[in-house]
Amino acid sequence: MWSRVNFSEAIQGVQTPLSWTFWQFAMETAVRRGFGALGVLTRSEVPPPQSPDDRISAAFYGRPAGNLNTFHRIGQRMPGTDGDTVVQQMFGEPRGTVGGTQSATSRLRAKLRYPVILASTVSSAYWHRKRIRSAREEIRDWWRRGTVEAPPTTVVAAQRLLREAAENFVTIGTMHTTLSLVGQALGEQVEQLAVAGFGSRDRAAELMTGYGRVDETEVIADLWNLANGALPMTEFVARHGYHGPNEGNLPSRVWREDQTPLWLLTNRYRSRDALHPDQMWRRQQRVRRTAEREMLANLNALNKIRARLVLRLAAEYIPVREVGKAGFLHCVDAARCAARIIGDRLASTGQLADPEDVFFLTYDELVSDAPSRPAEALRRLVLERKADHEYFHSLEVPDRWVGDPMPVASPAVSGNRRAVGELTGIGVCGGQVTGTARVVFDPDDADLEEGDVLVCPTTDPSWTPLFMLADALVIDTGGVMSHGAIVARELGVTCVINTKNGTRAIPDGVRITVDGTSGRVIVHDPIASSERNSV
């Protein structure tokens, strides 16, 4: 069984050959090494397998997807959690989605490995948590030198930068994998504490907020400072220029290359009387501490000891998920920079018709002999792949499937969608907000006003500056520990995630009520929006 949820949050849209082969090599290698470091995969299972059915991920019609069966098997081997929980938290799938039950022999074999896995997990988690922030800083400095201050000037130097990007991705991606899995397990433990202390999971989000600045709230804080004249644009780009619309897709233009989206965002921030993100974090810290006191008051002495340990570990491990993500996104942008330089050189020699055609070569081709191939062969190969890519764009692929997906022709986008009465997703940040739905597919197109609820398909980091401008969030895809959920909790923005079809079922301009505790989104009678659209 395959799912695009979670993967589509980091790797957006229809991938070109270069974009996907770079991701596939770096991500598959990093994730498997991370599982190996935890002892969940044996040494022989760490190298990427030949069969796609045994891999962590694959691309279908240009869309990346995660292998639910593989993640479920990994979860079944982990003490303190199970396959259903891992799949639910990572992909938002209900428990029992991935069929099949473990045999008694398999369960016994897994339990016999628990001591090895526990020892490996404790050791890897400890050292990776101590190391990941400094590793991210090293990668940030490397990215800044190689893409902002002194980018390559030759094909050979650009090839070297591209290889370094993949290697650095694997390094920090391995740490990110181990820490994400530990964070997932701790998130489940916190939810169980909410059940023990409050009688349900409804207030679990209050126990997983106010952890302090994560990387994406640093972006928001710096954007706030940029809008208010406290930070120059050059410094903002030097810190955060690897972000931008669809940043997980290599051909996209990030802020380092195009500052137009930033000027639009600063104008929106300047027009709002919003709290500084640090004030929002301190508010959420108070929310968490209050919830912790109330929860602990309902536990007996022995359970309080365990609960305090879980809460302390959660505060240490859950936030570092965003540190690793920022690290590998620096690597993705370095690969983008290297590819564009190679594309410019190959176009200048006539080997490519257009510099952007470089994205239709694969990672292996680009770091090896593609720059020296005859122009006719290279151009013919690019034309064939561009035709496939254009065809993939004309198709829609389901969010999840068994076997091979059944794509259908993309329907024409209509503004006259009929609202459903109610949608259900996962409540990841509590509160109840009623406002005007603004359905947005591109963060650059968002023009949010007071009282607006942002309804969007997914949230890569380029979306997070909009969180400050929205009264609430409704997101099609994601889970409790996905990027959008973590940032929403840190900012205290009411959020329902994984509605599956919110952007298709909620017409722009209708009144909706978002319940971030229960995960319900109620669509009220449509309101006229013609006046707003005609301004």
Secondary structure, 3 states (H helix, E strand, C coil): CEECCCHHHHCCCCCCHHHHHHHHHHHHHHHHHHHHHCCCCCHHHCCCCCCHHHCCEEEECCEEEEEHHHHHHHHHHCCCCCHHHHHHHHHCCCCCCCCCCCCHHHHHHHHHCHHHHHHHHHHHHHHHHHHHHHHHHHHHHHHHHHHHHCCCCCHHHHHHHHHHHHHHHHHHHHHHHHHHHHHHHHHHHHHHHHHHHHCCCCCHHHHCCCCCCCHHHHHHHHHHHHHCCCCCHHHHHHHHCCCCCCCCCCCCCCCCCCCHHHHHHHHHHHCCCCCCHHHHHHHHHHHHHHHHHHHHHCCCHHHHHHHHHHHHHHHHHCCHHHHHHHHHHHHHHHHHHHHHHHHHHHHHCCCCCCHHHHHHCCHHHHHCCHHHCCHHHHHHHHHHHHHHHHHHHCEECCCEECCCCCCEECCCCCCCCCCCCEEECEEEECCEEEEEEEECCCHHHCCCCCCEEEEECCCCHHHHHHHHHCCEEEECCCCCCCHHHHHHHHHCCEEEECCCCHHHHCCCCCEEEEECCCCEEEECCCCCCHHHHHC
